Amino acid sequence: MSEQSLLNDVKDYYGKVLKTSDDLKTNACKTACQKMPNHLLKTMKLVHDDVVAKYYGCGLIIPENVQGCKVLDLGSGSGRDCYILSKLVGENGQVTGIDMTEEQIDVARKYIDYHTKTFGFSKPNVEFKKGYIERLREAGIAKNEYDVIVSNCVVNLSPDKRAVLREAYDSLKVGGEMYFSDVYCDKFLPEHIRKDKVLWGECLSGALAWTELVQLAEEVGFCKPRLVKASPITVDNEEMEKIVTGYKFVSATYRLVKLPLDLQPKCQVIYEGNIEGAEEEFFLDYATSFKAGDVVSVDSEVATILHCSRYNSDFTLQPCDKGQNGSACCPTTKKHNPDPFALLEGKGYTDVGCCGPSKKDSGCSPPTSSKAQGCCPAST
């Protein structure tokens, strides 16, 4: 299949074949859906029923701390996630959704005024553009513009994943992140599965092996993908299961961060506990968490993410003091593994740190400085 032929097949599947989520032929998206936390569930209940009924995402891609942010949703569909984000970013934020399927865009645009009034905004803070996620510039998406990019089970539908990630990287500000959920396979899929049109539309045939994601993300400039969460996928269709016998699938959420060229040195950080929905503990990824008030030593990449992203005002950063062994404190967080299948098997990380097995025994002194000011150098 040519790239355009595949895109046309996907447009037909999501614009004409599927009318609601009940028309999906496998259980892939339904089994992967994750329960929303209470603060998001309250917002979800404000989204119009027609928008929810025609939405086909496979995960939860609403990151924390987006108040006032500029957000781009790749493959926004009927607009469910865009409208949730619209409420969360507030009237001073901005949400842009882009989708290639006219029928989905029509549904999303139909309810702009409805949600503006429901959220109590004086003017809309959300817009929807028709276009391809592989060619964002053609759709009028500017470079170095967005704080956050989200995508819910759409990258797998693209015939050119590298182009999607490259365009996303270019669209982000330095310190911005792509926070997205998608379907991955435990190994490379053979050609006969990749040619199955129905399985492609059901988000299985186009799934990357998770190792491919790591390679592509780093090739276009992102830091190593940080795995946030993962859940197993079942097919629940006997005919389709026969085709994919021997292959495992998972829905996984990753953070891909656009970092500056010069990384911050490793340091100690204290989380202030001010992020809504994460007041007691904030998870950067499944292996890297910060309890409010605790002192945590982090490596240079994590330090740079916290310093240069929208999270910089939520953490106090301080260069590491000398530990008991006379050297600067090593990170006490767990070693991160981006393999979602290892996470599901309980083998996702190993304990690291040269100052001791825990903060209590580390000999690391708490930071004494105030919050780090400033953020990243100008975008390039």
KEKE-3310 file (N, C-alpha, C; in steps of 0.2 Angstrom, whole numbers, plus 5000, padded with zeros to 4 digits):
npx = (5004:5002:5008:4998:4987:4985:4983:4970:4962:4962:4956:4943:4939:4938:4930:4918:4916:4916:4904:4901:4910:4906:4906:4919:4929:4938:4944:4954:4956:4946:4950:4962:4959:4960:4956:4950:4957:4949:4949:4950:4939:4928:4929:4928:4914:4908:4910:4902:4890:4889:4902:4910:4905:4909:4923:4939:4950:4964:4970:4975:4978:4981:4991:4999:4998:4995:4989:4986:4994:5000:4993:4994:4985:4987:4979:4966:4953:4935:4937:4937:4948:4953:4944:4943:4956:4955:4947:4956:4967:4963:4955:4966:4974:4978:4971:4974:4968:4971:4966:4964:4952:4937:4924:4926:4932:4921:4912:4919:4921:4908:4904:4910:4906:4896:4905:4912:4903:4899:4910:4911:4919:4924:4927:4931:4944:4949:4953:4951:4960:4960:4971:4986:4996:5008:5013:5013:5017:5011:4998:4997:5003:5014:5032:5041:5032:5023:5019:5015:5012:5000:4993:4982:4982:4985:4997:5001:4993:4998:5008:5020:5030:5041:5041:5030:5035:5046:5040:5032:5042:5049:5038:5037:5041:5058:5060:5048:5035:5030:5017:5010:4999:4999:4998:5009:5020:5027:5037:5044:5032:5026:5025:5013:5004:5005:4998:4985:4970:4959:4964:4974:4966:4961:4971:4981:4989:4998:5006:5021:5036:5041:5054:5057:5051:5059:5071:5067:5063:5074:5082:5076:5078:5073:5074:5078:5064:5052:5044:5028:5016:5008:4997:4990:4984:4970:4963:4950:4943:4940:4943:4952:4962:4968:4976:4986:4992:5005:5010:5012:5003:5002:4996:5004:5010:5020:5032:5040:5053:5059:5074:5086:5103:5113:5114:5108:5117:5118:5107:5099:5082:5067:5050:5036:5023:5011:5004:4989:4980:4991:4995:5001:5011:5021:5023:5035:5039:5035:5045:5051:5048:5041:5039:5029:5039:5050:5068:5076:5089:5094:5098:5107:5098:5085:5085:5087:5075:5065:5070:5069:5056:5038:5036:5045:5043:5038:5047:5060:5077:5094:5111:5120:5126:5141:5143:5143:5154:5162:5160:5150:5133:5125:5111:5096:5085:5075:5082:5077:5067:5062:5054:5038:5033:5041:5039:5025:5028:5034:5048:5053:5063:5078:5086:5096:5110:5123:5125:5119:5106:5094:5086:5087:5099:5108:5117:5116:5114:5100:5094:5097:5094:5083:5069:5074:5077:5071:5073:5074:5086:5084:5073:5079)
npy = (4994:5011:5026:5037:5030:5021:5031:5036:5025:5024:5036:5033:5023:5028:5039:5034:5020:5018:5023:5025:5021:5008:5001:4997:4983:4975:4972:4981:4995:4997:4989:4995:5007:5018:5022:5037:5050:5058:5072:5074:5067:5074:5085:5078:5074:5086:5086:5086:5073:5068:5070:5062:5049:5047:5046:5038:5034:5026:5027:5037:5054:5066:5077:5083:5099:5110:5122:5138:5134:5131:5120:5106:5094:5079:5071:5073:5069:5067:5077:5075:5074:5087:5095:5092:5097:5110:5115:5113:5121:5133:5150:5158:5149:5139:5127:5117:5106:5094:5084:5072:5068:5072:5070:5068:5080:5089:5085:5089:5103:5107:5108:5119:5131:5127:5121:5132:5140:5131:5130:5142:5152:5168:5168:5157:5145:5135:5126:5118:5110:5104:5092:5083:5074:5071:5081:5095:5108:5112:5112:5124:5124:5131:5132:5128:5132:5126:5121:5109:5093:5082:5065:5052:5036:5037:5039:5026:5024:5031:5030:5035:5036:5042:5055:5060:5061:5069:5081:5084:5087:5098:5107:5110:5120:5123:5113:5109:5095:5080:5071:5056:5043:5026:5011:4997:4984:4968:4964:4966:4968:4957:4958:4953:4955:4969:4973:4971:4979:4981:4977:4987:4999:4996:4999:4990:4983:4994:4996:5001:4991:4993:4996:5002:5014:5020:5022:5030:5041:5047:5049:5060:5070:5070:5067:5052:5041:5042:5031:5031:5024:5008:4997:4980:4974:4967:4957:4951:4945:4932:4929:4939:4937:4926:4930:4938:4929:4925:4937:4951:4964:4981:4995:5010:5024:5038:5050:5062:5073:5089:5094:5107:5110:5110:5102:5102:5101:5086:5085:5090:5089:5096:5093:5103:5101:5106:5103:5100:5086:5079:5081:5075:5066:5067:5059:5058:5048:5030:5025:5036:5046:5059:5063:5075:5087:5079:5076:5073:5065:5068:5064:5072:5073:5072:5083:5093:5092:5095:5108:5115:5114:5116:5113:5119:5129:5121:5114:5114:5117:5112:5112:5096:5092:5086:5069:5055:5048:5057:5061:5070:5068:5054:5050:5045:5040:5027:5016:5019:5010:5010:4999:4994:4981:4974:4982:4978:4965:4966:4970:4982:4991:4995:4997:5011:5022:5029:5034:5026:5014:5021:5037:5040:5034:5041:5051:5063:5080:5091:5103:5120:5132:5143:5142:5137:5149:5156:5148:5139:5141:5151:5145:5134)
npz = (5000:4996:5004:5004:5000:5011:5021:5016:5017:5031:5034:5029:5037:5050:5047:5040:5041:5056:5067:5081:5096:5098:5086:5084:5079:5087:5103:5107:5109:5119:5130:5134:5139:5152:5169:5173:5184:5198:5197:5184:5179:5183:5174:5162:5162:5158:5145:5129:5125:5112:5107:5115:5112:5099:5100:5099:5107:5115:5127:5142:5140:5147:5153:5168:5176:5166:5166:5158:5147:5130:5119:5108:5100:5092:5079:5083:5082:5087:5097:5111:5120:5118:5122:5136:5139:5136:5146:5156:5153:5154:5151:5147:5141:5127:5115:5101:5089:5078:5063:5051:5046:5040:5044:5058:5062:5059:5069:5080:5079:5079:5092:5098:5103:5112:5122:5126:5132:5142:5150:5155:5148:5141:5128:5114:5117:5110:5095:5079:5066:5049:5043:5040:5052:5049:5042:5048:5046:5034:5038:5045:5057:5068:5071:5086:5095:5105:5121:5126:5118:5113:5110:5106:5104:5090:5082:5078:5068:5057:5042:5042:5054:5059:5053:5059:5073:5070:5066:5077:5086:5081:5082:5096:5110:5117:5131:5131:5130:5122:5126:5126:5121:5115:5104:5106:5100:5105:5097:5080:5067:5054:5036:5031:5041:5043:5031:5033:5032:5041:5053:5054:5055:5067:5075:5077:5067:5062:5073:5081:5086:5103:5104:5092:5094:5103:5096:5085:5092:5098:5087:5080:5089:5102:5120:5128:5128:5141:5150:5156:5160:5157:5150:5147:5131:5124:5111:5108:5097:5088:5075:5071:5081:5077:5067:5073:5081:5092:5094:5105:5112:5118:5127:5129:5138:5135:5139:5129:5128:5123:5125:5130:5122:5131:5146:5163:5178:5188:5202:5218:5222:5228:5229:5228:5230:5223:5212:5204:5207:5210:5222:5233:5228:5214:5198:5187:5178:5178:5186:5192:5205:5215:5231:5240:5248:5251:5249:5234:5225:5208:5191:5177:5166:5171:5180:5171:5163:5174:5176:5164:5160:5160:5173:5181:5191:5201:5209:5220:5216:5219:5219:5221:5237:5246:5248:5261:5256:5251:5238:5226:5228:5221:5209:5218:5213:5204:5191:5175:5163:5147:5142:5140:5141:5150:5161:5164:5167:5179:5179:5177:5181:5190:5206:5210:5214:5223:5235:5245:5250:5252:5254:5268:5272:5265:5267:5261:5260:5263:5251:5251:5244:5236:5224:5207:5195:5180:5163:5149:5136:5121:5108:5095)
capx = (5000:5006:5006:4992:4982:4984:4979:4963:4959:4961:4950:4937:4937:4936:4925:4913:4914:4914:4899:4903:4915:4903:4907:4926:4929:4942:4944:4960:4955:4942:4954:4967:4957:4962:4951:4952:4957:4943:4949:4949:4933:4923:4929:4925:4907:4906:4910:4896:4889:4891:4909:4912:4903:4913:4930:4941:4957:4966:4973:4973:4984:4980:4996:4998:5001:4994:4986:4989:4999:4998:4993:4992:4983:4988:4974:4961:4946:4929:4939:4936:4953:4954:4939:4945:4962:4952:4945:4961:4972:4959:4954:4972:4978:4975:4971:4973:4967:4972:4964:4963:4945:4932:4918:4927:4933:4914:4909:4923:4919:4900:4902:4915:4902:4893:4909:4914:4898:4899:4916:4911:4924:4921:4928:4934:4951:4951:4952:4952:4962:4960:4977:4990:5000:5015:5014:5010:5018:5006:4991:4997:5006:5020:5038:5043:5026:5019:5022:5013:5009:4997:4991:4979:4981:4985:5003:5001:4989:5002:5012:5027:5030:5047:5039:5026:5039:5050:5036:5031:5048:5049:5033:5038:5046:5063:5057:5041:5035:5025:5014:5005:4997:4999:4999:5015:5020:5033:5042:5042:5026:5028:5022:5006:5000:5004:4994:4978:4967:4955:4969:4977:4961:4960:4977:4986:4994:5003:5009:5028:5039:5043:5061:5057:5049:5065:5076:5065:5062:5081:5085:5073:5081:5070:5078:5076:5057:5051:5038:5024:5012:5007:4992:4989:4979:4967:4959:4943:4939:4943:4946:4958:4967:4972:4981:4991:4995:5012:5012:5009:5002:5001:4995:5009:5010:5027:5034:5046:5055:5063:5079:5092:5109:5117:5110:5109:5121:5114:5106:5094:5076:5061:5043:5032:5016:5006:5001:4983:4979:4997:4997:5005:5016:5021:5026:5038:5038:5033:5051:5054:5042:5043:5034:5030:5043:5056:5074:5078:5094:5092:5103:5107:5093:5079:5086:5085:5067:5062:5072:5067:5049:5033:5037:5051:5041:5035:5052:5066:5083:5100:5117:5122:5132:5145:5140:5147:5160:5166:5159:5143:5127:5122:5104:5093:5079:5076:5084:5071:5068:5056:5051:5032:5032:5045:5035:5020:5031:5037:5055:5054:5068:5083:5088:5102:5112:5130:5125:5116:5100:5088:5087:5088:5105:5112:5122:5115:5111:5095:5095:5095:5092:5076:5068:5078:5074:5073:5071:5079:5089:5079:5073:5083)
capy = (5000:5018:5030:5040:5024:5020:5037:5036:5019:5026:5041:5030:5019:5032:5044:5031:5014:5018:5028:5026:5016:5001:4998:4994:4976:4972:4975:4984:5002:4997:4986:4999:5013:5019:5026:5044:5052:5061:5079:5074:5064:5080:5089:5074:5074:5092:5086:5084:5066:5066:5070:5056:5043:5046:5046:5031:5034:5020:5029:5044:5058:5073:5078:5087:5106:5113:5129:5143:5131:5130:5112:5103:5087:5076:5066:5075:5065:5071:5082:5074:5076:5094:5099:5092:5101:5117:5117:5113:5126:5139:5154:5161:5144:5138:5120:5116:5099:5092:5078:5072:5065:5078:5069:5069:5087:5092:5084:5093:5110:5108:5110:5124:5136:5123:5120:5138:5142:5127:5131:5149:5156:5173:5167:5150:5144:5129:5127:5112:5111:5098:5091:5077:5074:5070:5087:5100:5115:5113:5114:5130:5123:5134:5129:5131:5136:5123:5119:5101:5090:5075:5061:5047:5031:5039:5038:5019:5024:5034:5026:5038:5038:5047:5061:5063:5063:5075:5087:5086:5090:5105:5111:5111:5125:5120:5112:5106:5088:5076:5066:5052:5035:5023:5004:4995:4977:4966:4963:4969:4964:4955:4961:4951:4958:4976:4974:4970:4985:4981:4977:4994:5003:4994:5001:4984:4982:4999:4997:5000:4988:4998:4998:5007:5021:5023:5024:5036:5047:5049:5051:5066:5074:5070:5063:5045:5041:5041:5027:5034:5019:5003:4992:4975:4975:4960:4958:4949:4944:4926:4929:4944:4934:4921:4933:4941:4924:4925:4944:4954:4971:4985:5002:5013:5032:5040:5057:5064:5080:5093:5097:5111:5106:5110:5099:5104:5096:5082:5090:5088:5093:5095:5094:5108:5098:5111:5101:5097:5079:5076:5085:5071:5063:5068:5054:5060:5042:5025:5024:5042:5050:5064:5065:5082:5089:5074:5077:5067:5067:5066:5064:5078:5073:5073:5089:5097:5092:5099:5115:5118:5113:5120:5110:5122:5132:5117:5111:5118:5114:5114:5107:5091:5093:5080:5063:5052:5045:5063:5063:5073:5063:5051:5050:5040:5037:5020:5017:5019:5006:5011:4993:4993:4974:4973:4985:4974:4959:4968:4970:4988:4996:4993:5002:5014:5027:5027:5036:5022:5012:5025:5044:5040:5032:5043:5056:5069:5086:5094:5109:5126:5137:5144:5139:5139:5154:5155:5141:5137:5146:5152:5139:5134)
capz = (5000:4996:5010:5003:5000:5018:5024:5013:5021:5038:5034:5028:5043:5055:5045:5037:5044:5063:5069:5088:5098:5098:5080:5084:5078:5092:5110:5108:5112:5125:5136:5135:5142:5159:5173:5175:5191:5200:5195:5177:5178:5184:5168:5157:5163:5155:5138:5126:5124:5105:5106:5118:5108:5093:5101:5099:5109:5118:5134:5145:5138:5150:5158:5174:5176:5160:5166:5154:5142:5123:5118:5102:5100:5085:5078:5089:5082:5088:5101:5118:5124:5117:5126:5143:5140:5135:5153:5161:5152:5156:5146:5145:5137:5120:5113:5094:5087:5070:5061:5043:5045:5039:5048:5065:5063:5059:5076:5085:5078:5080:5099:5101:5107:5118:5128:5128:5137:5148:5154:5157:5145:5137:5121:5113:5118:5106:5087:5075:5059:5045:5040:5042:5057:5046:5038:5052:5043:5029:5041:5048:5064:5068:5074:5092:5097:5109:5128:5126:5112:5115:5105:5109:5099:5083:5079:5075:5061:5052:5038:5043:5061:5059:5051:5065:5078:5068:5065:5084:5089:5078:5085:5103:5113:5121:5137:5129:5129:5119:5131:5121:5122:5108:5104:5104:5099:5108:5091:5073:5064:5048:5031:5030:5046:5041:5026:5035:5033:5047:5059:5054:5057:5074:5079:5078:5061:5062:5079:5082:5091:5107:5103:5086:5096:5107:5091:5081:5096:5099:5080:5079:5094:5109:5125:5128:5130:5148:5151:5162:5162:5152:5151:5142:5126:5122:5104:5109:5091:5086:5068:5072:5086:5073:5062:5077:5086:5093:5095:5111:5111:5125:5127:5134:5138:5136:5138:5125:5130:5119:5129:5127:5121:5137:5151:5169:5182:5193:5208:5223:5221:5232:5225:5232:5231:5221:5205:5205:5206:5212:5228:5238:5225:5207:5194:5180:5174:5182:5191:5195:5208:5220:5236:5242:5254:5251:5245:5230:5220:5201:5186:5174:5162:5175:5182:5165:5162:5179:5176:5158:5157:5164:5180:5185:5197:5206:5212:5222:5214:5223:5217:5226:5242:5246:5252:5266:5253:5249:5231:5225:5228:5215:5209:5222:5210:5201:5184:5171:5157:5143:5139:5143:5143:5156:5167:5165:5171:5186:5178:5173:5184:5195:5211:5208:5219:5226:5242:5250:5247:5252:5256:5275:5273:5259:5269:5257:5264:5259:5248:5255:5240:5233:5217:5202:5191:5173:5160:5144:5130:5115:5103:5089)
cpx = (5004:5004:5000:4986:4980:4980:4972:4959:4957:4956:4943:4934:4935:4931:4918:4911:4912:4910:4900:4908:4913:4904:4915:4925:4933:4941:4950:4960:4951:4946:4959:4965:4958:4957:4954:4952:4951:4943:4948:4942:4927:4923:4926:4918:4904:4906:4904:4896:4891:4898:4912:4911:4907:4921:4933:4948:4958:4969:4971:4979:4983:4985:4995:5000:5000:4991:4990:4994:4996:4999:4991:4991:4983:4983:4968:4954:4940:4931:4938:4942:4955:4950:4941:4951:4960:4950:4951:4966:4969:4959:4960:4976:4975:4976:4970:4973:4968:4970:4963:4956:4940:4926:4919:4928:4926:4911:4912:4921:4912:4899:4907:4911:4899:4898:4912:4910:4898:4904:4916:4916:4920:4922:4931:4941:4954:4949:4954:4954:4962:4967:4980:4995:5007:5017:5011:5011:5013:4999:4991:5000:5013:5026:5039:5038:5022:5022:5021:5010:5006:4994:4988:4978:4981:4991:5004:4997:4993:5007:5020:5028:5036:5045:5034:5030:5043:5046:5034:5037:5049:5044:5033:5043:5052:5060:5050:5041:5029:5023:5009:5005:4997:4999:5006:5015:5027:5039:5040:5037:5028:5023:5014:5001:4999:5000:4987:4975:4963:4959:4972:4972:4960:4966:4982:4991:4999:5007:5017:5030:5041:5050:5062:5056:5056:5070:5074:5065:5069:5084:5082:5075:5078:5075:5075:5069:5056:5044:5034:5019:5010:5001:4991:4983:4976:4963:4952:4939:4943:4946:4953:4964:4971:4977:4987:4994:5002:5015:5008:5008:5000:5000:5000:5009:5017:5027:5041:5047:5060:5068:5084:5098:5113:5113:5112:5113:5116:5113:5101:5088:5071:5055:5039:5025:5010:5003:4995:4982:4985:5000:5002:5012:5016:5025:5029:5037:5036:5039:5053:5048:5045:5038:5035:5034:5050:5061:5075:5084:5093:5098:5102:5101:5086:5080:5085:5078:5064:5063:5069:5060:5044:5032:5042:5049:5038:5040:5057:5072:5089:5106:5118:5127:5136:5142:5145:5154:5164:5165:5152:5138:5125:5115:5102:5087:5081:5078:5078:5072:5062:5053:5044:5030:5035:5042:5029:5022:5034:5045:5057:5060:5073:5084:5095:5104:5118:5130:5122:5110:5094:5091:5090:5096:5110:5118:5122:5112:5106:5097:5093:5093:5085:5075:5072:5074:5076:5071:5076:5081:5083:5079:5077:5080)
cpy = (5006:5021:5034:5035:5022:5025:5037:5031:5021:5031:5038:5026:5023:5038:5041:5025:5014:5024:5030:5021:5009:4998:4996:4986:4972:4975:4979:4991:5001:4994:4990:5005:5013:5023:5032:5046:5057:5069:5079:5071:5069:5084:5085:5074:5080:5091:5083:5076:5064:5066:5064:5050:5042:5047:5039:5030:5028:5021:5035:5048:5065:5073:5083:5094:5110:5120:5134:5140:5131:5123:5111:5096:5084:5070:5067:5071:5070:5077:5081:5076:5084:5098:5098:5096:5108:5119:5118:5119:5133:5144:5158:5156:5143:5130:5120:5108:5099:5085:5078:5070:5070:5076:5070:5077:5091:5091:5089:5100:5112:5111:5115:5129:5133:5123:5127:5141:5138:5128:5138:5154:5162:5172:5160:5150:5137:5130:5120:5113:5104:5098:5085:5078:5073:5077:5093:5107:5117:5114:5120:5130:5126:5130:5132:5135:5133:5121:5111:5099:5083:5072:5055:5041:5033:5038:5031:5019:5028:5030:5029:5041:5043:5054:5064:5065:5069:5082:5089:5089:5097:5110:5113:5116:5120:5119:5109:5098:5085:5071:5062:5045:5032:5015:5002:4987:4975:4965:4966:4964:4963:4958:4959:4954:4966:4978:4973:4977:4986:4981:4984:4999:5002:4996:4996:4984:4987:5000:4996:4995:4994:5000:5003:5014:5024:5026:5030:5042:5051:5052:5058:5072:5074:5066:5056:5045:5039:5037:5029:5028:5014:4999:4987:4976:4968:4962:4956:4948:4938:4926:4933:4941:4929:4924:4936:4936:4925:4932:4947:4961:4975:4992:5006:5021:5034:5048:5058:5071:5083:5097:5102:5107:5105:5108:5102:5099:5092:5086:5086:5092:5091:5097:5098:5105:5102:5109:5098:5090:5075:5079:5081:5068:5064:5062:5057:5054:5036:5024:5030:5046:5054:5066:5072:5083:5084:5077:5072:5070:5064:5067:5070:5079:5075:5081:5094:5098:5096:5106:5119:5118:5117:5118:5114:5126:5128:5113:5116:5114:5116:5109:5102:5093:5086:5075:5061:5050:5051:5065:5066:5067:5060:5051:5044:5037:5030:5021:5015:5014:5007:5006:4992:4986:4972:4976:4980:4967:4960:4969:4977:4993:4992:4999:5005:5019:5025:5030:5032:5019:5016:5032:5044:5039:5036:5048:5062:5074:5089:5101:5115:5132:5138:5141:5141:5144:5153:5148:5139:5142:5146:5146:5140:5131)
cpz = (5000:5002:5009:5003:5007:5022:5022:5017:5028:5039:5033:5034:5048:5054:5043:5040:5052:5064:5076:5090:5098:5092:5079:5083:5083:5098:5112:5112:5119:5131:5138:5139:5149:5163:5174:5182:5192:5197:5188:5175:5178:5177:5162:5157:5159:5148:5135:5124:5117:5104:5109:5115:5102:5094:5102:5102:5113:5125:5137:5144:5141:5155:5163:5172:5169:5160:5162:5148:5135:5121:5111:5102:5093:5084:5083:5088:5083:5094:5108:5122:5124:5121:5134:5144:5140:5142:5157:5160:5154:5150:5143:5141:5130:5118:5105:5093:5080:5069:5054:5041:5045:5044:5056:5066:5063:5066:5081:5085:5080:5088:5102:5106:5113:5124:5130:5134:5143:5153:5157:5154:5141:5129:5120:5114:5114:5099:5084:5068:5056:5042:5043:5047:5055:5043:5042:5049:5038:5032:5045:5055:5064:5072:5081:5096:5104:5116:5128:5120:5115:5109:5108:5104:5092:5079:5075:5069:5056:5049:5039:5050:5062:5058:5056:5070:5077:5068:5073:5087:5087:5081:5092:5104:5116:5128:5137:5129:5125:5124:5127:5123:5116:5110:5102:5104:5103:5103:5085:5070:5057:5043:5030:5035:5045:5036:5027:5036:5039:5053:5060:5057:5065:5078:5080:5073:5061:5068:5079:5087:5096:5106:5097:5089:5099:5101:5087:5085:5097:5092:5078:5084:5101:5114:5125:5131:5137:5148:5157:5164:5156:5154:5145:5137:5124:5115:5105:5102:5088:5080:5068:5076:5082:5069:5066:5082:5086:5095:5101:5110:5118:5123:5132:5133:5139:5136:5134:5126:5126:5124:5126:5126:5127:5143:5158:5173:5186:5199:5213:5222:5227:5229:5230:5234:5228:5215:5207:5203:5208:5218:5233:5234:5217:5203:5188:5175:5180:5188:5194:5198:5213:5225:5239:5249:5254:5247:5241:5225:5213:5197:5182:5169:5165:5178:5177:5163:5167:5178:5170:5156:5161:5171:5184:5191:5203:5210:5214:5220:5217:5220:5223:5231:5242:5251:5257:5263:5250:5242:5231:5225:5221:5215:5214:5219:5206:5194:5180:5165:5153:5140:5143:5145:5149:5162:5169:5169:5177:5185:5175:5176:5189:5200:5209:5214:5222:5233:5247:5247:5248:5255:5264:5276:5269:5262:5265:5260:5260:5256:5252:5251:5238:5227:5212:5197:5184:5170:5155:5139:5125:5111:5097:5083)
residu = (MET:SER:GLU:GLN:SER:LEU:LEU:ASN:ASP:VAL:LYS:ASP:TYR:TYR:GLY:LYS:VAL:LEU:LYS:THR:SER:ASP:ASP:LEU:LYS:THR:ASN:ALA:CYS:LYS:THR:ALA:CYS:GLN:LYS:MET:PRO:ASN:HIS:LEU:LEU:LYS:THR:MET:LYS:LEU:VAL:HIS:ASP:ASP:VAL:VAL:ALA:LYS:TYR:TYR:GLY:CYS:GLY:LEU:ILE:ILE:PRO:GLU:ASN:VAL:GLN:GLY:CYS:LYS:VAL:LEU:ASP:LEU:GLY:SER:GLY:SER:GLY:ARG:ASP:CYS:TYR:ILE:LEU:SER:LYS:LEU:VAL:GLY:GLU:ASN:GLY:GLN:VAL:THR:GLY:ILE:ASP:MET:THR:GLU:GLU:GLN:ILE:ASP:VAL:ALA:ARG:LYS:TYR:ILE:ASP:TYR:HIS:THR:LYS:THR:PHE:GLY:PHE:SER:LYS:PRO:ASN:VAL:GLU:PHE:LYS:LYS:GLY:TYR:ILE:GLU:ARG:LEU:ARG:GLU:ALA:GLY:ILE:ALA:LYS:ASN:GLU:TYR:ASP:VAL:ILE:VAL:SER:ASN:CYS:VAL:VAL:ASN:LEU:SER:PRO:ASP:LYS:ARG:ALA:VAL:LEU:ARG:GLU:ALA:TYR:ASP:SER:LEU:LYS:VAL:GLY:GLY:GLU:MET:TYR:PHE:SER:ASP:VAL:TYR:CYS:ASP:LYS:PHE:LEU:PRO:GLU:HIS:ILE:ARG:LYS:ASP:LYS:VAL:LEU:TRP:GLY:GLU:CYS:LEU:SER:GLY:ALA:LEU:ALA:TRP:THR:GLU:LEU:VAL:GLN:LEU:ALA:GLU:GLU:VAL:GLY:PHE:CYS:LYS:PRO:ARG:LEU:VAL:LYS:ALA:SER:PRO:ILE:THR:VAL:ASP:ASN:GLU:GLU:MET:GLU:LYS:ILE:VAL:THR:GLY:TYR:LYS:PHE:VAL:SER:ALA:THR:TYR:ARG:LEU:VAL:LYS:LEU:PRO:LEU:ASP:LEU:GLN:PRO:LYS:CYS:GLN:VAL:ILE:TYR:GLU:GLY:ASN:ILE:GLU:GLY:ALA:GLU:GLU:GLU:PHE:PHE:LEU:ASP:TYR:ALA:THR:SER:PHE:LYS:ALA:GLY:ASP:VAL:VAL:SER:VAL:ASP:SER:GLU:VAL:ALA:THR:ILE:LEU:HIS:CYS:SER:ARG:TYR:ASN:SER:ASP:PHE:THR:LEU:GLN:PRO:CYS:ASP:LYS:GLY:GLN:ASN:GLY:SER:ALA:CYS:CYS:PRO:THR:THR:LYS:LYS:HIS:ASN:PRO:ASP:PRO:PHE:ALA:LEU:LEU:GLU:GLY:LYS:GLY:TYR:THR:ASP:VAL:GLY:CYS:CYS:GLY:PRO:SER:LYS:LYS:ASP:SER:GLY:CYS:SER:PRO:PRO:THR:SER:SER:LYS:ALA:GLN:GLY:CYS:CYS:PRO:ALA:SER:THR)
# end
